[in-house]
Amino acid sequence: QVQLVESGGGLVQAGGSLRLSCAISGRTFSIYDMGWFRQAPGKEREFVATIKWSGDITYYADSVKGRFTISRDNAKNMVYLQMNSPNSEDTAVYYCAVAASPYGAIRKREYEYAYWGQGTQVTVSS
C-alpha cells in the first residue's frame, strides 16, 4: 500500500523559511515525477511545483518561482519543498503527490498525479 506522509508544516513568519518533507512508502518511485500542490481556505487546490524523476528539471507556479525550491532524494524515497520568504498568500494546506505514470512531460494538473498525501498546514503570519 502506497503512503505519502507530509511533515514540516506549521506557523512561520512572513519572510522566514520552512522546509516541507514528504516520505513515500509502499513502493519505489524513482522514475516518477513528484509534485507539491496547495489548497488555501475557500479556494481550489492549485499546483505549486514539480520535479522530474531524474531530479534535474523542476517547474514552478509563477506565484512561488524564485522563493520555493523542490528537491528529491530517490534513495530515501523523499521529496522536499523549501519555502523561503513566504507571505500570507502562501498560507494553505500543502500536499505532495506522485505522478500517475513514469517519465513523461511536465505535470501541473491534479489528474496527472495518482498518489497523494494527507496534507500539512502552513500558516504564514505577517
MARKE-316163 format. One line per field, with one value per atom (N, C-alpha, C): residue in one letter; z, y, x; atom name. Coordinates in pm, 1 decimal. Each point is the difference from the previous one (the first is absolute). Example, Ala and Ser with C-alpha at 12.3 -4.5 7.8 and 13.67 -1.06 7.14 Angstrom:
BEGIN
residu: [a, a, a, s, s, s]
up: [780.0, 0.0, 0.0, -72.0, 6.0, 73.0]
north: [-569.0, 119.0, 120.0, 105.0, 119.0, 109.0]
east: [1319.0, -89.0, 90.0, -35.0, 82.0, -77.0]
atome: [N, CA, C, N, CA, C]
This chain:
BEGIN
residu: [q, q, q, v, v, v, q, q, q, l, l, l, v, v, v, e, e, e, s, s, s, g, g, g, g, g, g, g, g, g, l, l, l, v, v, v, q, q, q, a, a, a, g, g, g, g, g, g, s, s, s, l, l, l, r, r, r, l, l, l, s, s, s, c, c, c, a, a, a, i, i, i, s, s, s, g, g, g, r, r, r, t, t, t, f, f, f, s, s, s, i, i, i, y, y, y, d, d, d, m, m, m, g, g, g, w, w, w, f, f, f, r, r, r, q, q, q, a, a, a, p, p, p, g, g, g, k, k, k, e, e, e, r, r, r, e, e, e, f, f, f, v, v, v, a, a, a, t, t, t, i, i, i, k, k, k, w, w, w, s, s, s, g, g, g, d, d, d, i, i, i, t, t, t, y, y, y, y, y, y, a, a, a, d, d, d, s, s, s, v, v, v, k, k, k, g, g, g, r, r, r, f, f, f, t, t, t, i, i, i, s, s, s, r, r, r, d, d, d, n, n, n, a, a, a, k, k, k, n, n, n, m, m, m, v, v, v, y, y, y, l, l, l, q, q, q, m, m, m, n, n, n, s, s, s, p, p, p, n, n, n, s, s, s, e, e, e, d, d, d, t, t, t, a, a, a, v, v, v, y, y, y, y, y, y, c, c, c, a, a, a, v, v, v, a, a, a, a, a, a, s, s, s, p, p, p, y, y, y, g, g, g, a, a, a, i, i, i, r, r, r, k, k, k, r, r, r, e, e, e, y, y, y, e, e, e, y, y, y, a, a, a, y, y, y, w, w, w, g, g, g, q, q, q, g, g, g, t, t, t, q, q, q, v, v, v, t, t, t, v, v, v, s, s, s, s, s, s]
up: [0.0, 0.0, 0.0, -95.2, -12.7, 100.6, 68.8, 94.2, -20.0, 2.8, -4.4, 128.2, 72.7, 126.1, -1.4, 3.0, 4.1, 144.6, 16.4, 130.8, -18.7, 110.4, -4.2, -4.5, -10.7, -1.1, 136.9, 4.5, 126.0, -22.8, 104.1, -5.5, -32.6, -95.8, -38.9, -22.0, 34.5, -22.4, -144.7, -46.9, -135.8, -14.3, -108.3, -22.2, 57.2, 75.2, 59.0, -97.9, 53.2, -85.9, 68.3, -83.5, 48.4, -101.4, 48.1, -90.1, 22.8, -103.9, 5.0, -51.7, 61.2, -43.2, -30.9, -88.6, -35.6, -7.2, 88.0, 3.0, -72.2, -91.7, -81.1, 33.6, 24.8, 32.6, -80.5, -7.1, -68.6, -132.4, -66.4, -122.6, -35.6, -98.3, -44.1, -119.0, 2.5, -106.2, -65.8, -13.3, -50.3, -144.8, -75.8, -139.6, -19.1, 110.9, -5.0, 42.4, -69.9, 41.9, 130.3, 75.1, 124.1, 2.4, 76.9, 3.3, 135.2, 14.0, 116.3, -48.6, 71.4, -23.3, 132.4, -5.3, 122.9, -15.6, 114.4, -0.8, 114.0, -36.8, 98.2, 36.5, 113.8, 42.4, -104.6, -36.7, -94.8, -144.6, -25.9, -136.8, -44.7, -130.4, -53.3, 17.5, -0.8, 8.6, -125.6, 18.9, -113.3, -2.2, -117.6, -21.8, 60.3, 60.3, 56.0, -73.3, -4.8, -59.8, -37.5, -95.0, -36.8, -31.4, 15.4, -28.7, -79.3, -104.3, -82.3, 77.4, -49.9, 69.1, 18.6, -94.9, 6.0, 97.1, 40.7, 93.8, -62.1, -130.6, -63.2, -65.0, -2.3, -59.2, 99.7, 22.3, 89.6, -69.0, 51.1, -57.4, 113.6, -2.9, 110.6, -47.6, 86.5, -24.0, 8.4, -77.8, -0.8, 139.3, 78.5, 131.1, 99.1, -26.5, 94.0, -63.2, -127.7, -70.3, 60.8, 25.1, 59.2, 151.8, 60.6, 146.3, 52.2, -75.4, 42.1, -84.5, 60.9, -71.3, 30.3, -104.8, 15.3, -25.2, 77.3, -17.8, 38.8, -30.0, 31.2, 30.6, 73.5, 30.0, -32.2, -115.2, -43.5, 88.2, 51.6, 86.3, 127.5, 44.9, 122.1, -27.6, -126.5, -36.7, 67.0, -13.6, 63.1, -103.0, 23.5, -78.8, 98.4, -35.7, 91.3, -69.1, 81.1, -50.1, 96.8, -44.7, 77.9, -30.7, 104.1, -16.5, 61.3, -82.6, 46.2, -24.7, 88.5, -10.4, -23.8, 80.0, -18.6, 38.0, -55.5, 35.4, 34.2, 37.9, 47.2, -106.1, -125.5, -107.9, -13.9, 67.3, -2.2, 106.9, 84.2, 101.7, -66.7, 30.6, -65.1, 59.0, -36.9, 24.8, -121.5, 25.9, -106.5, -13.7, -124.8, -30.2, -92.6, 27.4, -97.1, -79.8, -117.4, -89.1, -91.4, -43.3, -92.9, -131.6, -110.0, -131.9, -25.0, -86.6, -28.2, -87.7, -73.6, -88.2, -0.3, -35.7, 1.5, -116.5, 17.5, -102.1, -43.1, -127.1, -49.1, 7.2, -41.4, -4.2, 137.9, 11.0, 123.4, 34.4, 125.7, 44.0, 97.8, -31.3, 84.5, 44.9, -40.7, 28.4, 95.7, 82.5, 102.6, -58.5, -111.5, -55.8, -51.7, -9.6, -46.5, 114.2, 120.9, 117.3, 60.2, 38.2, 45.3, 150.5, 64.5, 143.5, 70.4, 112.2, 72.9, 149.2, 62.4, 143.9, 62.3, 132.0, 72.0, 19.8, -27.6, 7.8, 131.8, -5.0, 120.1, -5.9, 110.4, 5.1, 14.0, -83.9, 10.6, 20.4, 106.7, 29.5, 9.4, -82.5, -2.7, 72.6, 102.4, 76.9, -45.0, -4.5, -45.9, 117.2]
north: [-118.4, 118.4, 124.4, 86.6, 121.8, 104.2, 59.9, 107.4, 117.7, 119.1, 123.5, 77.4, 36.2, 70.5, 128.6, 112.6, 129.5, 38.1, 78.5, 52.6, 132.4, 69.6, 125.5, 124.7, -17.0, 116.7, 64.4, 115.7, 71.3, 147.7, 74.7, 144.5, 60.5, 87.4, 65.1, 147.8, 81.5, 144.0, 34.1, 98.4, 47.8, 38.7, -44.0, 27.6, -103.9, -94.5, -105.4, -114.0, -121.6, -116.2, -122.1, -95.9, -124.9, -107.5, -120.5, -111.3, -110.3, -31.6, -109.8, -127.2, -111.3, -129.5, -92.1, -93.5, -98.7, -135.6, -88.6, -135.1, -93.7, -76.1, -89.9, -144.0, -81.2, -140.1, -87.8, -125.3, -96.1, -47.4, 87.5, -37.9, 110.1, -27.7, 97.1, 78.9, 130.8, 86.4, 77.0, -63.9, 69.7, 45.3, -57.8, 42.0, 77.1, 45.8, 75.5, 144.2, 92.6, 138.7, 16.3, 100.8, 30.8, 147.5, 31.9, 138.1, 43.0, 130.2, 60.7, 85.0, -11.8, 81.6, 64.1, 95.6, 62.1, 42.9, 9.3, 45.4, 97.9, 122.3, 104.2, -3.8, 54.7, -0.6, 65.2, -70.1, 53.4, -2.2, -61.3, -4.6, -143.8, -16.0, -131.4, -32.9, -128.8, -41.9, 44.6, 48.4, 51.0, -57.9, -1.4, -49.2, 95.9, -56.6, 80.7, -26.8, -127.9, -32.9, -147.1, -32.5, -139.0, -23.5, -123.9, -36.6, -130.4, -2.2, -118.0, -115.1, -122.0, -118.9, 4.3, 60.8, 5.7, 105.9, 89.3, 104.7, 121.1, 0.3, 108.5, 105.8, -22.2, 97.6, 28.7, 126.8, 42.3, 104.1, 15.0, 98.4, 54.2, 133.2, 64.6, 85.3, 13.3, 98.1, 138.8, 91.7, 135.4, 63.0, -36.0, 62.3, -37.1, -109.2, -43.5, -0.9, 24.5, -6.1, 96.3, -50.8, 83.2, -1.7, -54.5, -5.1, -143.0, -89.4, -139.5, -86.4, -109.5, -93.7, -142.0, -74.5, -140.3, -85.5, -106.8, -92.4, -139.3, -97.4, -137.4, -80.6, -108.1, -95.7, -137.7, -50.6, -127.6, -115.9, 10.3, -107.3, -12.3, 112.7, 1.6, 4.3, 7.7, 11.0, 121.5, 112.9, 123.6, 111.0, 92.5, 122.7, 115.5, 114.1, 114.1, 126.7, 93.5, 132.5, 102.5, 68.5, 107.8, 128.1, 61.0, 121.2, 115.8, 90.1, 119.0, 123.4, 94.7, 126.0, -23.0, -83.6, -19.3, 124.9, 12.3, 110.2, -56.1, 85.9, -44.4, -79.2, 28.2, -71.0, -144.1, -35.1, -137.9, -85.7, 59.6, -75.7, -97.9, -128.6, -104.3, -135.4, -99.0, -138.5, -45.5, -53.9, -42.6, -151.5, -44.9, -141.7, -41.4, -114.3, -56.1, -107.4, -27.0, -93.7, -67.3, -120.0, -75.8, -17.0, 18.6, -7.8, -136.6, 1.4, -122.3, -98.1, 49.6, -87.1, 46.5, -87.8, 37.6, 91.2, 65.3, 88.6, 103.3, 32.0, 90.6, 145.9, 85.3, 144.4, 61.1, 129.9, 72.3, -10.6, -30.3, -17.8, 109.1, 73.0, 109.6, -15.8, -106.2, -17.7, -115.5, 15.6, -100.4, -138.8, -7.5, -130.4, -75.9, 68.1, -64.4, -67.9, 12.0, -60.2, -104.7, -111.7, -112.6, -19.9, 39.2, -23.3, 134.1, 13.7, 127.3, -22.0, 96.9, -0.9, 62.6, 3.1, 53.4, 151.6, 54.5, 144.7, 44.9, 112.7, 62.2, 149.6, 54.0, 139.6, 91.6, 102.5, 106.0, 131.3, 68.1, 128.8, 105.4, 103.3, 106.7, 121.2, 42.8, 115.1, 124.7, 109.7, 125.1, 89.8]
east: [84.1, -84.1, 88.4, -23.3, 78.4, -48.8, 94.0, -33.9, 94.4, -56.1, 76.9, -32.3, 103.5, -20.6, 81.8, -71.7, 66.3, 32.3, 104.5, 36.6, 72.6, 17.6, 73.9, -85.0, -130.5, -87.0, -8.6, -62.8, -16.3, -16.5, 29.9, -10.9, 136.6, 3.8, 124.9, -26.8, 97.4, -15.1, 26.6, -68.6, 23.6, 146.9, 60.1, 141.3, 92.2, -53.2, 80.0, 23.1, 12.9, 16.4, -57.1, -35.4, -59.4, 31.9, 25.8, 27.0, -101.9, -73.0, -94.5, 66.4, -35.7, 50.5, -116.2, 24.3, -101.5, 68.8, -40.9, 54.8, -94.6, 54.7, -81.0, 37.1, -99.3, 24.8, -93.3, 32.1, -84.1, 56.3, 74.5, 68.8, 99.5, 81.7, 99.7, -53.7, 23.5, -48.3, 115.0, 111.7, 118.0, -14.1, -92.1, -18.2, -130.3, -57.3, -124.6, 23.8, -62.8, 4.2, -77.5, 37.9, -69.7, -36.2, -102.4, -43.5, -52.0, -12.7, -64.9, -116.5, -109.3, -117.7, -39.9, -89.2, -48.6, -145.0, -67.0, -138.9, -20.9, -30.3, -28.7, -148.0, -35.1, -140.2, -90.0, -105.5, -96.5, 44.0, 115.8, 51.0, 21.2, 12.2, 27.7, 149.1, 27.9, 139.7, 73.7, 124.2, 75.4, 140.3, 56.3, 135.4, 101.1, 105.5, 108.2, 131.0, 38.6, 130.1, 3.3, 87.0, 19.9, 146.9, 42.1, 138.2, -0.1, 81.0, 9.7, 62.5, -24.4, 48.2, 152.1, 70.6, 145.4, 50.3, -87.5, 38.1, 65.7, 21.0, 74.5, -88.3, -129.1, -91.3, -112.3, -22.3, -107.1, -86.5, -120.9, -91.7, -85.1, -24.3, -69.3, -116.0, -97.0, -104.2, 62.5, -51.0, 55.2, -1.2, -99.9, -16.0, 110.2, 71.3, 104.7, 138.2, 7.4, 126.8, 100.2, 119.7, 104.1, -0.3, -105.9, -8.3, -1.8, -63.8, -10.8, 93.0, 48.0, 84.7, -45.0, -27.0, -36.4, 123.3, 13.2, 111.8, -46.1, 83.0, -35.7, 124.5, -20.0, 106.5, -56.8, 34.0, -57.1, 45.8, 118.5, 50.6, -82.5, -53.8, -80.2, -150.1, -36.5, -141.8, -63.6, 67.9, -45.1, -8.3, -90.2, -7.7, -15.2, 57.3, 3.6, -49.6, -42.6, -34.2, 57.9, 102.7, 60.4, -74.9, -56.0, -79.3, 77.2, 45.5, 71.1, -86.0, 13.2, -75.5, -148.5, -62.5, -144.0, -77.2, -117.4, -87.9, -137.9, -90.5, -131.3, -75.9, 27.8, -68.8, 47.5, 106.5, 49.6, -66.1, -82.6, -71.3, -95.5, 18.3, -79.6, 36.6, -77.8, 38.3, 80.6, 117.8, 89.2, -1.8, -12.4, -7.9, 113.9, 60.7, 93.6, -73.5, 51.1, -66.6, 101.1, -35.5, 82.6, -75.3, 70.6, -62.0, -62.4, -99.3, -74.6, 77.6, 98.1, 77.7, 144.7, 91.8, 142.4, 37.7, 114.9, 56.4, -104.3, -10.2, -101.7, 38.4, -92.1, 21.5, -26.8, 27.6, -26.3, -149.2, -27.6, -137.4, -40.2, -106.5, -47.0, -143.4, -65.0, -142.1, -24.7, -99.7, -28.4, -22.0, -71.1, -34.2, 121.4, 110.6, 123.1, 76.1, -53.2, 62.9, -93.0, 58.0, -82.1, 0.3, 107.0, 11.8, 19.1, -69.6, 0.1, 20.3, 63.5, 9.5, -123.3, -1.5, -115.6, 9.2, 116.3, 17.5, 59.6, 68.8, 55.0, -30.9, -45.4, -41.7, 120.2, 2.5, 99.6, -74.4, 33.1, -60.9, 108.3, -13.4, 99.3, -57.9, 70.5, -46.2, 75.2, -73.0, 62.6, 35.8]
atome: [N, CA, C, N, CA, C, N, CA, C, N, CA, C, N, CA, C, N, CA, C, N, CA, C, N, CA, C, N, CA, C, N, CA, C, N, CA, C, N, CA, C, N, CA, C, N, CA, C, N, CA, C, N, CA, C, N, CA, C, N, CA, C, N, CA, C, N, CA, C, N, CA, C, N, CA, C, N, CA, C, N, CA, C, N, CA, C, N, CA, C, N, CA, C, N, CA, C, N, CA, C, N, CA, C, N, CA, C, N, CA, C, N, CA, C, N, CA, C, N, CA, C, N, CA, C, N, CA, C, N, CA, C, N, CA, C, N, CA, C, N, CA, C, N, CA, C, N, CA, C, N, CA, C, N, CA, C, N, CA, C, N, CA, C, N, CA, C, N, CA, C, N, CA, C, N, CA, C, N, CA, C, N, CA, C, N, CA, C, N, CA, C, N, CA, C, N, CA, C, N, CA, C, N, CA, C, N, CA, C, N, CA, C, N, CA, C, N, CA, C, N, CA, C, N, CA, C, N, CA, C, N, CA, C, N, CA, C, N, CA, C, N, CA, C, N, CA, C, N, CA, C, N, CA, C, N, CA, C, N, CA, C, N, CA, C, N, CA, C, N, CA, C, N, CA, C, N, CA, C, N, CA, C, N, CA, C, N, CA, C, N, CA, C, N, CA, C, N, CA, C, N, CA, C, N, CA, C, N, CA, C, N, CA, C, N, CA, C, N, CA, C, N, CA, C, N, CA, C, N, CA, C, N, CA, C, N, CA, C, N, CA, C, N, CA, C, N, CA, C, N, CA, C, N, CA, C, N, CA, C, N, CA, C, N, CA, C, N, CA, C, N, CA, C, N, CA, C, N, CA, C, N, CA, C, N, CA, C, N, CA, C, N, CA, C, N, CA, C, N, CA, C, N, CA, C, N, CA, C, N, CA, C, N, CA, C, N, CA, C, N, CA, C, N, CA, C, N, CA, C, N, CA, C, N, CA, C, N, CA, C]
